[in-house]
């Protein structure tokens, strides 16, 4: 049966853009290592928070980062590269800070991308780079969430970007997504589900509706979903009891167990005492509190997670294994797919032989987010001819 290797990668690069001298080199090395390990014919790299928090100052260095990627010797066998970077921050009602890069190996021919303006597929070749607002780019569809989508928040860059592909006569959409974050740990733990979870659910429903309204093609949806663990339920399950709420405004919450402090929580601090709680041996237990994907399982599929949370890691290059004490660790960075897209994954006698889902740079500082990859083999359109 004919098949080709596909590698999908999502990475929030805010830290890389803010601290390029400290993080960029190791980030690139780990990315190239992942590419080398999987030998894929088609690579899709979805980036969020392009330019970082200080994007007004960082755009030049962020652009250099992109150019290092697309011109690297390590990717020289991928002579066809399609690059889309939403970097025009002056378009405040449209700016998403998303970037999508697609690498096509020299051995793969006849790949086509969809022209949304002309409503037809066009062949791709060589290096194509779109940088700016992308409003004039016909081969990408980009939307920022409406300004009034979440009235409690000021202007946000969150949104999604979509491309459509025809590869080996297989049609599919690739969607780069960045959903709303949590503002306060204290608010997150007030109820189950949290108010932030409810807003992300609304945002993702909005995206899925837009995808179905457009064409309803098979799609892979990968990016920074900002999905968080159900904090209230996790605290209760751990047996931590609220023992103290300091300050008259309740700005600090202290949780104890058997008379010992287990968790001190502030708006942007999450200081817990069990260093192993969010590591490999507890992945199965923690996934019980990963509730946010559940409402979408009728429409979305995900390969079973077997790796620890992807966020928030220390940005200190000497502490790549440690979580930053700001948020409850969670699987923010994900690769989901429609059920029709899941059907494109080649099935072997054992699925793990054909499909791999994991983190990148587990023991290297990659910034506050560890990138996530999904590798699979895609069956060709001609598999039905076999006996």
N, C-alpha and C positions, 0 to 999 in steps of 0.2 A: 504494500500500500504506500503510495507516494505521500510525503508529508514534508513540512518545513518548520524549522524552529522559530518560535516567536518569543521575544523577551519584552515584557512590559515593566516599566520602572516608574515609581512615583517618588518625588522628593521635595520636601519643603526646604528651600535653600536660603531662607532668611538669614540664618546664622553665617552661612558661607559668604553672603553678600556684605554682611556687617563686619565680619572679621576674616577677610580673604587671606591675609598673610599667615594667620594661625591655622586655618582649617582647609583652605582650598586644595593644597597639594595632596593631603591624605584623602580628601573626598574624591578627587579625580582618580587617584590610584585604586581606591576600592571600587569605583565605578568601572574602570578598565578591567580590573580583575574579574568582576561579575560578568562582563561581556566575554572575556576570554574563556571563562569556565563554561559558558553555555553555548558558544559558537552558533549564534542565531542568525538566520537570514534577514529577519525583520526586527528592528528594535524601536520601541516607542518610549521616549523619556518625557514624562510630564513633570514640570516644575511649578511650584507655587511660591508666593512671596518673593518674586523676582525683584531684586533691588533692596530687599530687607526692610527693616523698620525705618531706616533712614534713607529711603529711596531717593529723596531729593539730592542727596550727596553721593549715593552709591551707584548711580546708573552707569557711569563710565566703567567702573571696575566690574560691574555685573555683565556688561557687554563683553569685556575682555574674557570673562569666565566662559561665556557662550562660545566665543571664537576659539578659545583653547580646546573646547570640546569638539567642535565640528572640524577643526583643522589638525587634530591630534594624529600623531604617527600610529598610535594604538588602534585607531579606527580607520586606517588607510584603506582597508579592504571594503569599506562602505563608501563608495564614491558617489552614491546618490543620497543626498541629505536634504530634507525639507525642514525648515526652521521657521517657527512663528513665535514672536516675542511681543507681548503687549506691554510696552514700556512708556507710553505717552501719558504721564501722570497729570498733564495739564487738562486732559479730558476726564474730569473728575466724575462725571456721571457714567463713564464707560470703562474706566481703567480697572483692570482685574489683577494686574501683576502676575499673570500666568504666562508660561512659556512652554511650548511643545516642540520637541525635536524628534525627527524620524530618520533612522539610519537604515538604508537598504543595501544589502551585501551585493558585491559584484556578480555573484552567481545567480541572483534573483532578477529575472527580467519580466517585462510586461506589466509592472506595477502601475496602477492608476489611482489618482486622487480625484475627488469630486469637486466640480466647480458649482458652487451653490447659486451663483448668479446666472450662469448659462444652463444650469440643471443638466449637466452631462459630465462624464468622466473624461479626464485628460491624462496623458502619459506623463510620468515624472522621470527626470534624468538630471545628472549633475548636482550642483549645489544651489539651492534656492533659500534665500534668507529674507524674511519679512520682519522688520522691526519698526515699531511705532504704535499707532492706535489700532491697526489691523482693520479699520473700517473699509479700506479700499481693497483688502485682500479677498479674492473670490473663493479661495479654497479652504477657508476656515470660517466657522460660525462662532461668534463670541457674544456672550451676554453677561452683564453684571446684574446682580440682584437689584431690584428697584430701590430707590432711596427710601421709600416709605415701607419697605418690606418688614423692617423691625424697628418700630418707632422709638424703643428704649435706647437704641444705639445711635451714635453719630455716624457720619458717612463711613462706609466700609468698602474695601476692595474686592470682596468676595463675589464669585461668579463662576462661570464655566466656559469652556472652549471646546469646540467639536470639529473633528475632521472625519471624512468618510473615505474608505479605501476599497479597492478591488485588487486582491492579491491571490494569484493562482485561481482566479474566477470565484473567489470567496468574497462576499460583500460584508463589511462591518464598519461600525462607527467607533472612534476612539475619543473619549470625553475626558477632559482635564477639569477637575472640580476642586473648589475650595469653599467649604462651608463655614458657618459662624462658630466662633470660639466661646469658651466660658469666660466670663468677666470676673466672677467672685466664687471662690471655693465655698464660702459661707452660704451663698445663695444656692449653689449646686447641691448642697447637702440638706437643704430645707425640706424638699419633697421628692417623691419618687413617682414618675420620672421628673427630672429637673426642668425648670422653665427653659433652660438653654437647649435641652434635649428636644423639647417641644418645638422650638424655633428651627432647629436643624431638620427635624422631621418635616416641617412645613416647607423648608427650602429644598429638600431632596425631592419631595413630591412635586414641587414646582418644576424641577429639572426633568424628572421622569415624564411629566405631562408634556413638556416642550419636546422631548425626544419622540414621544409617540405622535404628537401633532404633526411633526415634520415629515417623518417617513416610516418610523417604527422598524428600522433596520436592526439586526443583531448589534449589540454594543458592549464595549468594555468601558467601564466607568472607574477611573482610578485617579486618586488625588489625596488631598488632605481633607477628610470628612470631618475632622475634629470630634469624632465620636468619643465619648467618655464613659467610664464605668459608672454604674448607678451608685453614686457615692453614699447616699443614705442607706441603701441596702447593704453595701460592703461594710460600712461601719457597724451596723447592727449585727451582721453575720460574724464579725470579728469579736463581738462581745465587748466593744469599747463603749463606755458610758460617759455621757457628758457630765463632767464634774465641775466645770467652772466656765463662766462666760464673763470675761474681763472687760472692763470699761463699760460705761453706762450705755454706749452705743452698740455693745456686743460685737466689737471688732476682732476679738480673739476667742476661739472656742478650744477648750482643753478636754481631751477624752482619756479616761483611765480604765485600767483593768487590774483587779486585785490590788488596788491602791497605788499602782505605778502608772505614770503618764505614758500613753502609747502614741498619742497624736496631738499635735498642736497645730491649729489651723487658723489662718487669717485670710483676708481677701485674696492675696497672692502668695501665700505661704502654705506649704503642706509638709510638715516636719513629723515623720513617723519614725519609730524606734526599731522596727524590724527590717534590717537591711536586705533580707532574703525574700521578703513578702512578694516583690514584683519580679522575681527572677524565674529561671526555667522551671524549677520544680513546682511552681505554683501556677503555671499557665492554665492548666485545666480548671483549677479552682476559680481563678480570676475571670475566666470566660463565662462563668455563670452570671457575672454582673455586666457583661457586654450586651446590654439590652437594646441598644439603639438600632441595630440592623433588623431586629425581629419584625417590625411592621412592614418591612419591604421584601420579606422572603418569598412572597408570592410572585414578585417581579424580578428579584435579584438573587444571584447565587455567588458564593465565595468558597474558594478552596479552604479546607480546614486549617485554622491557624495552629501552629505548633511552636511559635517563637514568642518571647516576652514582649511587653508593650514597646511602642516605638517612640514615645514622647512622655515627659520632657527630659532629655539627657543634659548632663553638664556640658557647657561650652568650654570648659577647661580641658585643654588637650592632654593634660596629665591624668585626667579622671574620666576616660571614655566609657567606663562601665557603670558609672554612678548616675542616678537620676538627680536632676536639679530639684531642690526642695521648694518648688513653686506650685505645682499641680499634682493631683493624683495621677500616677502613670496610667496610660491608656493606649489602645490601638487606634491612633488618629489616622494613620496612613494605610490605605487599603486599596485592594483591587477587587472590584465587584464586576459582575457581568450579567447580562440578560440571560434567560434560560435558552434562548435561541443561540446566543453566543457560546454558552457552555457546550452546546452540541457540536461546536467546531473543534473542540479539544479532542485530540486523538486519544482513544482509550486503549491501553495495553492490558496485559493480563493483570498487572498491578498498576493502578493509576499513578503511583509515585514514581514509576519508571519514566513516565511521559510528562508529568506535571510537578513543578517545584514552586513552593510559595515560601518566601522568607525575607528576613531583614538583611540589609547590607551594612558592613562595617560594624559588626557587633562588638569588636574589641578595639575600635579606632574612633577617635572623635570625628563625628560627621556633623556637628552642630546639635541643636536641641531636638531635631528629628532624625531618626534613622530611616534612610530610604527603604522602600519595600519593593520586591520584584515578584513577578509571576512569570515563570517559563513554562511553555507548553509546545507540543508539536501539533500543528494544524493540518488536518486531513485535506487533501486536494479535492477538487470538485469531481474528480473522476473515480472516487472510491466505489461508487455504486456499480461500476462496470466489472468489478471483481466478483468471482464466484465464492 
